[in-house]
Each structure stands twice: as structure tokens, then as C-alpha cells.
Amino acid sequence: MYCLISASVSASDLTWTTLQKEKEGTVTIYYRSTEPFLIEEADGSLRGLEYEMMVGFKYFLWNKYGIRLHLNWQSQESFKYVFGHIKNNPKNGEFGLDIISRTVNRDLEVGFSNPYFPDIQVLVSDKNIPTVNSIEEFKEVFSEHTAVSVAETTYDQYLKNIRNKYQIDFNIIYKQSSNDILNGILEQPERFGYMDLPNYLLALNQNKAIKRQPILPIKGLGFCVIFKKGSDWQNPINEYLSSPEYEVLRNKGIQKYLGNDVYDLIESISKGEDEEMVLLLKEKELVDKELSERSKQIQRQAYVTNMLLACIVIALIFAFALFNRNRIKSKANEILTAHRGMIENQNELLSRRNNELLELDEEKNNFISILSHDLRAPINNITALAGLLQMDDNLHKSQISSIEHIASESRRLNKMVTRILDVERIESKTTDDFRKINLSDVLERVVINYRKQAEDKKIKINLTTDQSAYVFGLEQYLFHVFENLLSNAIKFSPLGQSITINVESKEKYHFINFTDGGPGLSEEDQKRMFKKFQRLSAKPTAGERSTGLGLSIVAKYTELLGGKLEWKSKPDHGTTFIVKLEAV
């Protein structure tokens, strides 16, 4: 926001009561440019925390009361003129802004709003002055040093109180505004003074050659708007400063002009947190940042130095070439030829390595193809032959058992090969087009496929679904996720237990829960259960076998579906796996 300053407008004697009746009026704001609270640009426009605060007050009155308020901004030379005008020649429609600290004595002279910003001042000195930690050290080090201040401000008052209370002999020089205190300290060695904490932190962030002395900090009552003593403007201003509208505007302004980290630090101190600890942590952070920047600067300087050296070397070579052109030219040609040969050899090596990688990738694809066709075909033949043998009515009981074992093992081997291939497909990241899928359809099909396996262990599967639950993805991916989770639940649940599968819909997500009554997962198992070929400490309850691939497939397919896999488990209390998918 920006506003052009009026050249000369007569002061207003407008009361809040009168403005409420007339619905339109003008107030005058006497201010002084104080970064980052109120900044006057070269073209006369204004910006800053205090400026945006008062513009926000104008809109607050319009939105809540339908009152059109005009702001007449009047620049003053120093704090003395801003405060003195409200103190000595006050009118109802006049305000003062200059990060004005509220004190007991000033309360007798002018009216104050509620604080709009914490008032914390720290003692700052030239960086070469030693750090002191006690009043005795302060007396010894700062005697005969020079303090920098602004006349008739709390900075000046605090310095004089220190000088009188502890009888320390130091001189005080005065600047026009608080913005000039930092420059005054840096003008000459052995200078010090009080600064507002925000300005100190901003200066530190800019690597200014100053340091904070960890003694005699001041916590004031806060920065306030001032106006005529007894003015009825106190009510609407305080109402605005406590409103949600001002809180939003303040937070945006702080982020723009100070940064959230500075404001959070000031708020922490103002709310009673250990001031020294908070400041030390912040100073350490800024020092680390400065060291990092210096390291980068050293690297840049080293680069520039190397470039200069390289240029000098090139210049010397060029001079020598002029001096002995023919011999150097011949030598240079030899070097260039050698370099060209070296580059050609490197290109040839890179080309050969690239071809080797392509061959390896092709071999991997061929190996997967062999697994897919050459392994599955004999396995399927074994399964089919076992089925034919089972049809013979003349088999003995032991023969039937052996044939069933062959069929079971061939099916297990087929599943193992399928899962290994699934892992390879996932890692190759080949996906088809996603579409809208009904969760209930997939879950019901998975449960039907595994009902016989559950009945063999006298395990009951309780499925609760939502027919209106849809997700976006590939049905094959979803089927593999749910199949592996249900297979594991049956595998690790004791005989006669129950497995619960239910779909919960919350906000924009569906949560598919698989809960078993198994032995649960140890902390060590939970750290490695999603890695391939991991055998966990929990064992299948009926002697089933595990490839160690199921959960890795579940995790990878869930990731491809844009979902999240969560779990809850305690040893001896079962396990719940939760698949979180976005609803459509």
C-alpha cells in the first residue's frame, strides 16, 4: 500500500462521537519515518507496519460502521515533535506514530491505545568492544565510551538511568531518529546504545559490525498510537487492534517487513520465555548463516583468483608464443592432437559402456521373459497333471496326499514367480491408464478367492464395504494390494480367529482396514517389513511359507496408486494395515 503525503492540511478536531453522526471526516497523523514501521519513499509515498495498520483502521470503520475516514499524514523532524505536538497542542482528531513506548510518566501527558507491537530494547555496541556479563564489567569496559541516543526518548531515558544509578562516566551524543542510532554506533569505535529488538535483528541479519551486550535489556509496555488525553478515539482504535481483521493484517505485514522468525522470537520473549536463551539461539542461527555466506564468498574469491591466475598463465603463454611462435605452435599442435585422441578414446569408452548397459538391460528383460514363459509353462503342466492324477479313483490315501502336496507346491511356486515378476514390473514403472474403480467389487472378489484358504484354518472373514466408495487407479494394482494383505492376515492368524475388513470414508479419502488376530509386529519387523525378501520374526500359524515379497508389493502398488500405507501393531495384539486412497 502507498499514500502520497499531503503538503499542508489543517489539523482536525474531529471526535469519534461526531464522526459517528456525520459518517465522514478527516484525522491527522503526525509521524516520523522509522524503518520498518513507517517508511517514507523518495517519491513521497508511505509503507510499513504502522502505515498499513492505520489504512486497515480506515477500512475497518467503513466495513463495520459505514464511516468514511480520510487520513492526513504529516511528517515531523523527530520524535520530540511527534510526541510534543500531541502533548502540548492536542486536538481530538490528531494521532501520533513513531514506535512510541508507553511509560508511566507519558501516561500522564497523552492518551495511549492498546499496544500494537511488543516493546523490547537491547543494549548494542561496536563489535570490537568486549562482551560483558555483569555491572562491574560494564563499569570497567564502558567508562569513557560514547553512547548514541535520540533526545527525549526511552533510549535516552534508559541510558541516563544507567549512568546515574551505577555512576558510570560515559558521554551521550544525539541523533535525529532511531534509524540513525545504528549508523552512529558504526561511525567510530567504542560506541554503544539501545536499539529496538526488531532493528537489532535486522541489522544482525545484514551482517552489521555490532553485538548485543547480554545485560540491562528493557521490556516496555509496548508500542502504541497516541492521541489527546481523554479522547474518545481510544474505544474504536482499541476495538480495531483486538479485531480478527487487524490480526490478519498484522501477520501479513510482519511477514512482509520483518519475517515470521523475527516476530516469533519477539512474541516468545514478550510472553515470558527465557530472553537470553531465545536471543542466543537466534544470534547463533544468524552467525551460522553469516559463516555460510562467508564460506561461499571465500569460494567465489578463490574462483576469481584461480581465473585471474589462469588469465595470467594464458597471457604468459601467449607472450611466450609470440616470442617463439614456431616452436610453441608445433608443440601446441602436438598437445592438441594428444587431447583430441584422448577425447576420442573417452568417447569410445563411453559409447562402449552405454552399449554394455543396453545389453544388460536387454538381458534383464530377456530373463524376466524367460521367467514369465519358460517357468510358468512347466509349473502349469505340473498343476494340470496333478489334477488329472487326482481324478483316478484307484489311488491309495497316501498317493492322494502326495498328489495334493504336488499340486499345492506347484501353485505356491506359481504364486512366487508371479510375485517376483510383479516386483520387477513395479520397479520398471510401467503403468496403464487409470480409471474409476468401485472398492466393494474388488474387495468382494478378493474375499471370494481366499474364502477356501480361510475356511481351512476355521477363520471367519468379516467384510464391511461401502457400495458408493470409488477410487481412481488400476484394478490390477488394487487387487494385488488387497490380495497380499488378506493373504498375510490369514497366514499369520491362529486357527478359529476372525479377520475384519472394512471401508471408512472421511473427508476426501477412503480408508481400507485389514485387521487380524495374529502375533503382531515387533519394532524391528516394522523397520524392515517393506523391503524385498524379508523374513519377519512372526511365523505363519499353520506352517505356511512366505516369499518375503508381499508387503513390498503392497507398498509399491499403494505408492503407484497415489495412496498411503499405514499400520497399527503391538506384539501379541494383532495387526491392522490401513490403505488410504483419495476418493472420487
C-alpha positions as CSV (number, residue, x, y, z in Angstrom):
1,M,0.0,0.0,0.0
2,Y,1.2,3.5,-0.7
3,C,-0.1,7.0,0.1
4,L,1.2,10.4,-1.1
5,I,1.8,12.8,1.8
6,S,-0.3,16.0,1.9
7,A,1.8,19.2,1.7
8,S,-0.2,21.2,4.2
9,V,-3.6,20.4,5.7
10,S,-5.0,22.0,8.8
11,A,-5.3,19.8,11.9
12,S,-8.6,18.2,12.6
13,D,-10.6,18.5,15.8
14,L,-12.9,15.6,14.9
15,T,-14.2,13.4,17.8
16,W,-15.3,9.8,17.4
17,T,-18.8,10.8,18.5
18,T,-19.0,13.5,15.9
19,L,-17.7,11.1,13.1
20,Q,-20.3,8.5,14.0
21,K,-23.0,11.1,13.4
22,E,-21.6,12.7,10.2
23,K,-20.3,9.4,8.7
24,E,-17.3,11.1,7.1
25,G,-14.3,13.0,8.3
26,T,-10.6,13.5,8.4
27,V,-8.0,12.8,11.0
28,T,-4.3,14.0,11.0
29,I,-1.5,11.6,11.8
30,Y,1.8,13.1,12.9
31,Y,4.6,10.6,12.1
32,R,8.3,10.2,11.6
33,S,9.9,7.7,9.2
34,T,11.2,4.7,11.2
35,E,12.0,1.5,9.4
36,P,10.4,-1.0,9.2
37,F,7.4,0.5,10.9
38,L,6.8,3.6,8.8
39,I,8.9,4.1,5.7
40,E,8.9,7.3,3.5
41,E,9.9,6.6,-0.1
42,A,11.8,9.1,-2.3
43,D,8.6,9.9,-4.2
44,G,6.7,10.8,-1.0
45,S,4.7,7.5,-0.7
46,L,4.5,5.6,2.5
47,R,4.6,2.0,3.5
48,G,5.4,-0.1,6.6
49,L,3.7,-1.8,9.5
50,E,2.3,1.4,11.1
51,Y,1.1,2.7,7.8
52,E,-0.7,-0.5,6.8
53,M,-2.2,-0.6,10.4
54,M,-3.8,2.8,10.0
55,V,-5.0,2.1,6.5
56,G,-6.6,-1.0,7.9
57,F,-8.2,1.0,10.6
58,K,-9.9,3.2,7.9
59,Y,-11.3,0.1,6.1
60,F,-12.4,-1.4,9.5
61,L,-14.5,1.7,10.2
62,W,-16.1,1.6,6.7
63,N,-16.9,-2.2,6.9
64,K,-18.3,-2.1,10.4
65,Y,-19.8,1.3,10.8
66,G,-20.2,2.6,7.2
67,I,-17.9,5.5,8.1
68,R,-15.6,7.1,5.5
69,L,-12.4,8.2,7.3
70,H,-9.7,10.2,5.5
71,L,-6.1,10.1,6.7
72,N,-3.9,13.3,6.5
73,W,-0.3,12.2,7.0
74,Q,2.0,14.9,8.4
75,S,5.8,14.2,8.5
76,Q,7.8,15.5,11.5
77,E,11.5,16.0,12.0
78,S,12.0,13.9,15.1
79,F,10.3,12.0,17.9
80,K,10.3,15.2,20.0
81,Y,8.0,16.9,17.6
82,V,5.6,14.0,17.1
83,F,5.2,13.5,20.9
84,G,5.3,17.2,21.7
85,H,2.5,18.1,19.2
86,I,0.1,15.6,20.8
87,K,1.2,16.6,24.3
88,N,1.2,20.4,24.0
89,N,-1.3,21.3,21.3
90,P,-3.7,18.3,21.1
91,K,-6.9,18.2,19.1
92,N,-9.3,15.3,19.1
93,G,-8.7,14.3,15.5
94,E,-4.9,14.0,15.8
95,F,-2.8,10.9,16.3
96,G,1.0,10.3,16.8
97,L,3.0,7.4,15.4
98,D,6.7,6.8,16.0
99,I,7.1,3.4,17.7
100,I,6.1,5.2,20.8
101,S,6.8,3.3,24.0
102,R,4.1,3.5,26.7
103,T,5.5,4.6,30.1
104,V,4.0,5.7,33.5
105,N,5.2,9.3,33.0
106,R,3.9,9.6,29.5
107,D,0.5,8.2,30.6
108,L,0.0,11.5,32.5
109,E,0.6,13.5,29.3
110,V,-1.1,11.8,26.4
111,G,-3.7,9.1,25.7
112,F,-2.4,5.6,24.6
113,S,-4.1,2.9,22.6
114,N,-3.5,-0.8,23.4
115,P,-0.1,-2.0,22.3
116,Y,0.1,-3.0,18.6
117,F,3.7,-4.4,18.9
118,P,6.0,-5.6,21.8
119,D,8.5,-3.1,23.1
120,I,11.8,-4.8,23.8
121,Q,15.1,-2.8,23.7
122,V,18.6,-4.3,23.9
123,L,22.0,-2.8,24.6
124,V,24.1,-2.9,21.4
125,S,27.7,-2.0,20.9
126,D,30.5,-1.8,18.4
127,K,31.6,-5.4,17.6
128,N,35.1,-4.8,18.9
129,I,34.0,-3.9,22.4
130,P,34.3,-7.0,24.7
131,T,31.2,-8.7,25.8
132,V,30.3,-8.0,29.5
133,N,28.2,-10.1,31.8
134,S,27.9,-8.0,34.9
135,I,27.5,-4.4,36.0
136,E,31.1,-4.4,37.4
137,E,32.4,-5.4,34.0
138,F,30.2,-2.9,32.3
139,K,31.6,-0.1,34.5
140,E,35.2,-1.2,33.7
141,V,34.7,-1.5,30.0
142,F,32.2,1.2,29.1
143,S,33.6,4.1,31.2
144,E,34.6,7.0,29.0
145,H,32.9,5.3,25.9
146,T,30.3,7.2,23.9
147,A,26.6,6.3,23.9
148,V,24.3,7.1,20.9
149,S,20.7,8.1,21.5
150,V,17.7,10.2,20.4
151,A,16.7,13.1,22.7
152,E,13.6,12.7,24.9
153,T,13.1,9.1,24.0
154,T,13.1,5.9,26.2
155,Y,16.6,5.2,24.6
156,D,17.9,8.4,26.2
157,Q,16.0,7.8,29.5
158,Y,17.4,4.3,29.9
159,L,21.0,5.4,29.2
160,K,20.7,8.3,31.7
161,N,19.2,5.9,34.3
162,I,22.2,3.6,33.9
163,R,24.7,6.4,34.1
164,N,23.1,7.9,37.3
165,K,22.3,4.6,39.0
166,Y,25.7,3.0,38.6
167,Q,27.8,6.2,38.4
168,I,29.4,5.3,35.1
169,D,31.2,8.2,33.3
170,F,30.2,7.9,29.6
171,N,29.2,10.6,27.1
172,I,25.9,10.7,25.1
173,I,25.6,12.0,21.6
174,Y,22.2,12.5,20.0
175,K,20.9,11.6,16.6
176,Q,17.7,12.8,14.8
177,S,15.9,9.5,14.8
178,S,16.1,5.8,16.0
179,N,17.1,4.9,12.4
180,D,20.4,6.8,12.9
181,I,21.4,5.0,16.2
182,L,22.9,2.1,14.3
183,N,24.9,4.3,11.9
184,G,26.0,6.4,14.9
185,I,27.4,3.3,16.7
186,L,29.2,2.2,13.5
187,E,30.7,5.7,12.8
188,Q,33.5,5.4,15.3
189,P,34.9,2.7,17.6
190,E,33.9,2.3,21.2
191,R,30.3,3.4,20.8
192,F,27.1,1.8,22.1
193,G,23.4,2.5,22.7
194,Y,19.9,1.0,23.0
195,M,18.1,-0.4,19.9
196,D,14.6,-1.8,19.4
197,L,14.9,-5.6,19.1
198,P,13.5,-5.8,15.6
199,N,16.0,-3.3,14.2
200,Y,18.8,-5.1,16.0
201,L,17.9,-8.4,14.5
202,L,17.5,-6.9,11.0
203,A,20.9,-5.3,11.4
204,L,22.5,-8.6,12.6
205,N,20.9,-10.3,9.6
206,Q,22.6,-7.8,7.3
207,N,26.0,-8.6,8.9
208,K,26.4,-5.2,10.5
209,A,29.5,-4.9,12.8
210,I,27.6,-4.8,16.0
211,K,27.0,-7.1,19.0
212,R,24.4,-7.4,21.8
213,Q,25.6,-6.9,25.3
214,P,23.7,-9.6,27.5
215,I,22.9,-7.2,30.3
216,L,20.3,-4.5,31.1
217,P,17.7,-5.4,28.5
218,I,14.4,-3.4,28.7
219,K,10.9,-4.8,28.3
220,G,8.4,-1.9,27.9
221,L,4.6,-2.0,27.9
222,G,4.5,-2.0,24.1
223,F,4.3,0.4,21.1
224,C,1.1,2.4,21.0
225,V,-0.8,5.0,19.0
226,I,-1.0,8.3,21.0
227,F,-3.8,10.9,21.0
228,K,-5.2,13.7,23.1
229,K,-5.6,12.7,26.8
230,G,-9.2,11.7,27.4
231,S,-10.0,11.4,23.7
232,D,-12.9,9.2,22.8
233,W,-10.9,7.8,19.9
234,Q,-9.4,5.3,22.3
235,N,-12.5,3.0,22.0
236,P,-12.6,2.4,18.2
237,I,-8.8,2.1,18.0
238,N,-8.7,-0.5,20.7
239,E,-11.6,-2.3,19.2
240,Y,-9.8,-2.4,15.9
241,L,-6.5,-3.6,17.5
242,S,-8.3,-6.5,19.1
243,S,-10.2,-7.5,16.0
244,P,-9.6,-10.5,13.7
245,E,-9.2,-8.1,10.8
246,Y,-6.2,-6.4,12.4
247,E,-4.6,-9.8,13.4
248,V,-4.7,-10.9,9.8
249,L,-3.3,-7.6,8.5
250,R,-0.6,-7.5,11.3
251,N,0.6,-11.1,10.5
252,K,0.9,-10.3,6.7
253,G,2.7,-7.0,7.5
254,I,5.1,-8.7,9.8
255,Q,5.9,-11.4,7.3
256,K,6.5,-8.7,4.6
257,Y,8.7,-6.3,6.6
258,L,10.3,-8.4,9.4
259,G,9.9,-12.1,8.6
260,N,8.0,-14.5,10.7
261,D,11.0,-15.8,12.5
262,V,11.8,-12.3,13.9
263,Y,8.2,-11.8,15.1
264,D,8.0,-15.2,16.7
265,L,11.2,-14.5,18.6
266,I,9.8,-11.2,19.9
267,E,6.5,-12.8,20.8
268,S,8.3,-15.6,22.7
269,I,10.3,-13.0,24.8
270,S,7.2,-10.8,25.4
271,K,5.3,-13.9,26.7
272,G,7.9,-14.6,29.3
273,E,10.2,-17.1,27.7
274,D,13.9,-17.0,28.7
275,E,15.1,-13.9,26.9
276,E,18.8,-14.7,26.9
277,M,18.3,-18.2,25.7
278,V,15.9,-17.2,22.9
279,L,18.3,-14.4,21.7
280,L,21.4,-16.6,21.9
281,L,19.7,-19.2,19.7
282,K,18.7,-16.6,17.2
283,E,22.1,-15.0,17.2
284,K,23.7,-18.4,16.7
285,E,21.4,-19.0,13.7
286,L,22.4,-15.7,12.1
287,V,26.1,-16.3,12.9
288,D,25.9,-19.7,11.2
289,K,24.2,-18.1,8.3
290,E,27.0,-15.4,8.1
291,L,29.7,-18.1,8.3
292,S,28.0,-20.0,5.5
293,E,27.8,-16.8,3.4
294,R,31.5,-16.1,4.1
295,S,32.4,-19.6,3.1
296,K,30.6,-19.1,-0.2
297,Q,32.3,-15.7,-0.6
298,I,35.7,-17.3,0.0
299,Q,34.9,-20.0,-2.6
300,R,33.8,-17.2,-5.0
301,Q,37.0,-15.3,-4.3
302,A,39.1,-18.4,-4.8
303,Y,37.3,-19.0,-8.1
304,V,38.1,-15.4,-9.2
305,T,41.7,-15.8,-8.0
306,N,42.0,-19.0,-10.0
307,M,40.5,-17.4,-13.0
308,L,42.9,-14.5,-12.7
309,L,45.8,-16.9,-12.4
310,A,44.6,-18.8,-15.4
311,C,44.4,-15.5,-17.3
312,I,47.9,-14.6,-16.3
313,V,49.2,-18.0,-17.3
314,I,47.4,-17.7,-20.6
315,A,48.9,-14.2,-21.1
316,L,52.4,-15.6,-20.3
317,I,51.8,-18.4,-22.7
318,F,50.6,-16.0,-25.4
319,A,53.7,-13.8,-24.8
320,F,56.0,-16.8,-25.0
321,A,54.2,-17.9,-28.1
322,L,54.9,-14.5,-29.7
323,F,58.5,-14.8,-28.7
324,N,59.0,-18.3,-30.0
325,R,56.0,-18.8,-32.3
326,N,57.1,-21.6,-34.5
327,R,58.3,-23.9,-31.7
328,I,55.3,-23.3,-29.5
329,K,52.9,-23.7,-32.4
330,S,54.4,-27.1,-33.2
331,K,54.2,-28.1,-29.5
332,A,50.7,-26.8,-29.2
333,N,49.7,-28.9,-32.2
334,E,51.1,-32.0,-30.6
335,I,49.2,-31.3,-27.4
336,L,46.0,-30.6,-29.3
337,T,46.5,-33.9,-31.2
338,A,47.0,-35.8,-27.9
339,H,44.0,-34.1,-26.3
340,R,41.9,-34.9,-29.4
341,G,43.0,-38.6,-29.2
342,M,42.2,-38.6,-25.5
343,I,38.7,-37.2,-26.1
344,E,38.1,-39.7,-28.9
345,N,39.2,-42.6,-26.6
346,Q,36.9,-41.3,-23.8
347,N,34.0,-41.1,-26.3
348,E,34.7,-44.6,-27.5
349,L,34.8,-45.8,-23.8
350,L,31.5,-44.0,-23.1
351,S,29.9,-45.5,-26.2
352,R,31.1,-49.0,-25.3
353,R,29.8,-48.6,-21.7
354,N,26.5,-47.3,-23.0
355,N,26.2,-50.4,-25.2
356,E,27.0,-52.7,-22.3
357,L,24.3,-51.1,-20.2
358,L,21.8,-51.5,-23.0
359,E,22.8,-55.2,-23.3
360,L,22.5,-55.7,-19.6
361,D,19.0,-54.1,-19.7
362,E,18.1,-56.3,-22.6
363,E,19.4,-59.4,-20.7
364,K,17.3,-58.4,-17.7
365,N,14.2,-58.1,-19.9
366,N,15.0,-61.5,-21.5
367,F,15.4,-63.0,-18.1
368,I,12.0,-61.7,-17.0
369,S,10.5,-63.0,-20.2
370,I,12.1,-66.5,-19.5
371,L,10.6,-66.4,-16.0
372,S,7.2,-65.4,-17.4
373,H,7.0,-68.1,-20.2
374,D,9.6,-70.8,-19.6
375,L,9.0,-71.2,-15.8
376,R,5.2,-70.8,-15.7
377,A,4.6,-73.3,-18.5
378,P,6.2,-76.4,-16.7
379,I,4.6,-75.2,-13.4
380,N,1.2,-75.1,-15.0
381,N,1.8,-78.5,-16.6
382,I,2.7,-80.0,-13.2
383,T,-0.5,-78.5,-11.7
384,A,-2.6,-79.9,-14.6
385,L,-1.0,-83.3,-14.3
386,A,-1.6,-83.4,-10.6
387,G,-5.3,-82.6,-11.3
388,L,-5.5,-85.5,-13.8
389,L,-3.9,-87.9,-11.3
390,Q,-6.4,-86.8,-8.6
391,M,-9.2,-88.0,-10.9
392,D,-8.1,-91.6,-10.6
393,D,-10.5,-93.5,-8.3
394,N,-8.0,-96.3,-7.6
395,L,-5.5,-94.2,-5.7
396,H,-4.5,-95.0,-2.1
397,K,-4.8,-92.4,0.6
398,S,-1.0,-91.8,0.8
399,Q,-0.9,-91.4,-3.0
400,I,-3.8,-88.8,-2.9
401,S,-2.0,-86.9,-0.2
402,S,1.3,-86.9,-2.2
403,I,-0.6,-85.7,-5.3
404,E,-2.3,-82.9,-3.4
405,H,1.1,-81.9,-2.0
406,I,2.5,-81.7,-5.5
407,A,-0.5,-79.6,-6.6
408,S,-0.2,-77.3,-3.6
409,E,3.6,-76.8,-4.1
410,S,3.2,-76.1,-7.8
411,R,0.5,-73.4,-7.0
412,R,2.8,-71.9,-4.4
413,L,5.7,-71.8,-6.9
414,N,3.4,-70.2,-9.4
415,K,2.5,-67.5,-6.9
416,M,6.1,-67.0,-6.0
417,V,7.1,-66.4,-9.7
418,T,4.1,-64.1,-10.2
419,R,5.1,-62.0,-7.2
420,I,8.7,-61.8,-8.3
421,L,7.5,-60.6,-11.7
422,D,5.2,-58.2,-10.0
423,V,8.1,-56.6,-8.2
424,E,10.0,-56.3,-11.5
425,R,7.0,-54.7,-13.2
426,I,6.6,-52.2,-10.4
427,E,10.3,-51.2,-10.5
428,S,10.1,-50.7,-14.2
429,K,7.3,-48.2,-13.5
430,T,5.1,-49.3,-16.4
431,T,1.5,-48.3,-15.7
432,D,-1.6,-48.3,-17.8
433,D,-4.3,-45.7,-17.9
434,F,-6.1,-45.2,-14.6
435,R,-9.9,-45.3,-14.3
436,K,-12.7,-45.1,-11.8
437,I,-13.0,-48.3,-9.7
438,N,-15.5,-49.5,-7.1
439,L,-13.7,-50.6,-4.0
440,S,-16.5,-53.1,-3.0
441,D,-16.3,-55.0,-6.2
442,V,-12.5,-55.6,-5.8
443,L,-12.7,-56.4,-2.1
444,E,-15.5,-58.9,-2.6
445,R,-13.6,-60.7,-5.4
446,V,-10.5,-60.9,-3.2
447,V,-12.5,-62.3,-0.3
448,I,-14.1,-65.0,-2.6
449,N,-10.7,-66.1,-3.8
450,Y,-9.4,-66.6,-0.3
451,R,-12.5,-67.9,1.4
452,K,-11.4,-71.6,1.0
453,Q,-8.0,-70.8,2.4
454,A,-9.6,-69.1,5.4
455,E,-12.1,-72.0,6.0
456,D,-9.2,-74.5,6.1
457,K,-8.0,-72.6,9.2
458,K,-11.5,-72.1,10.5
459,I,-11.0,-68.3,10.1
460,K,-14.0,-66.1,9.6
461,I,-13.7,-63.1,7.3
462,N,-15.9,-60.1,8.2
463,L,-16.2,-57.7,5.2
464,T,-18.0,-54.3,5.6
465,T,-18.0,-52.2,2.4
466,D,-19.5,-49.1,1.0
467,Q,-21.0,-49.5,-2.4
468,S,-20.6,-45.8,-3.1
469,A,-16.8,-45.8,-2.5
470,Y,-14.8,-45.2,-5.7
471,V,-11.1,-44.5,-6.3
472,F,-9.0,-43.7,-9.3
473,G,-6.4,-46.3,-10.4
474,L,-5.8,-49.7,-11.9
475,E,-8.0,-52.6,-10.8
476,Q,-4.9,-54.9,-11.1
477,Y,-3.0,-52.8,-8.6
478,L,-5.8,-52.6,-6.1
479,F,-6.4,-56.4,-6.4
480,H,-2.7,-57.2,-5.6
481,V,-2.7,-54.8,-2.6
482,F,-5.9,-56.3,-1.1
483,E,-4.9,-59.9,-2.0
484,N,-1.5,-59.6,-0.3
485,L,-2.9,-58.0,2.8
486,L,-5.7,-60.6,3.2
487,S,-3.3,-63.5,2.4
488,N,-0.9,-62.3,5.2
489,A,-3.8,-61.8,7.6
490,I,-4.9,-65.5,7.0
491,K,-1.4,-66.7,7.1
492,F,-0.5,-65.1,10.5
493,S,-3.9,-65.5,12.2
494,P,-4.3,-68.5,14.6
495,L,-7.0,-71.2,13.9
496,G,-10.5,-70.0,14.7
497,Q,-9.7,-66.3,14.7
498,S,-11.6,-63.6,12.8
499,I,-10.3,-61.2,10.2
500,T,-12.1,-57.8,9.8
501,I,-12.1,-55.8,6.5
502,N,-13.9,-52.5,6.5
503,V,-14.0,-49.3,4.4
504,E,-14.3,-46.0,6.2
505,S,-14.8,-42.7,4.3
506,K,-13.6,-39.5,5.8
507,E,-13.5,-36.1,4.1
508,K,-11.8,-36.8,0.7
509,Y,-10.3,-40.2,1.4
510,H,-11.3,-43.9,1.8
511,F,-9.5,-45.9,4.5
512,I,-9.5,-49.7,3.9
513,N,-8.6,-51.5,7.1
514,F,-7.4,-55.1,7.3
515,T,-7.3,-56.3,11.0
516,D,-6.1,-59.8,12.0
517,G,-5.7,-61.6,15.3
518,G,-2.1,-62.6,14.7
519,P,1.0,-62.2,16.9
520,G,1.6,-58.6,15.8
521,L,4.8,-57.0,14.6
522,S,7.9,-56.2,16.7
523,E,9.7,-52.8,16.3
524,E,12.4,-54.5,14.4
525,D,9.9,-56.1,12.0
526,Q,8.2,-52.8,11.4
527,K,11.5,-51.2,10.3
528,R,12.2,-53.8,7.5
529,M,8.8,-55.2,6.6
530,F,8.5,-53.3,3.3
531,K,11.9,-54.5,2.0
532,K,12.0,-57.3,-0.6
533,F,12.7,-60.9,0.5
534,Q,12.4,-60.0,4.2
535,R,11.5,-62.8,6.6
536,L,9.9,-61.4,9.8
537,S,10.1,-62.8,13.3
538,A,6.3,-63.6,13.2
539,K,5.7,-67.0,11.8
540,P,2.7,-68.3,9.8
541,T,0.4,-70.2,12.2
542,A,-0.2,-73.3,10.1
543,G,3.2,-73.8,8.6
544,E,2.6,-71.7,5.5
545,R,5.6,-70.5,3.6
546,S,6.4,-66.8,2.7
547,T,8.5,-65.3,-0.1
548,G,9.0,-62.1,1.8
549,L,7.7,-60.1,-1.1
550,G,4.0,-59.5,-0.2
551,L,4.4,-56.3,1.8
552,S,6.9,-54.8,-0.6
553,I,4.4,-55.3,-3.4
554,V,1.7,-53.7,-1.3
555,A,3.9,-50.7,-0.5
556,K,4.9,-50.1,-4.1
557,Y,1.5,-50.6,-5.6
558,T,-0.1,-48.3,-3.0
559,E,2.5,-45.6,-3.9
560,L,1.7,-46.0,-7.6
561,L,-2.0,-45.5,-6.8
562,G,-1.1,-42.2,-5.1
563,G,-2.1,-43.7,-1.7
564,K,-0.5,-44.1,1.7
565,L,0.0,-47.3,3.7
566,E,-0.3,-47.1,7.5
567,W,-0.3,-49.7,10.2
568,K,-1.1,-50.3,13.9
569,S,0.5,-53.2,15.6
570,K,1.7,-54.4,19.0
571,P,3.2,-57.8,19.9
572,D,0.5,-60.3,20.8
573,H,-2.3,-57.9,19.9
574,G,-2.7,-58.4,16.2
575,T,-2.0,-56.0,13.3
576,T,-4.1,-53.6,11.3
577,F,-3.0,-52.4,7.9
578,I,-4.7,-49.3,6.6
579,V,-4.7,-48.3,2.9
580,K,-5.5,-44.6,2.4
581,L,-6.7,-43.7,-1.1
582,E,-8.2,-40.5,-2.4
583,A,-11.9,-40.7,-3.1
584,V,-13.5,-39.8,-6.5
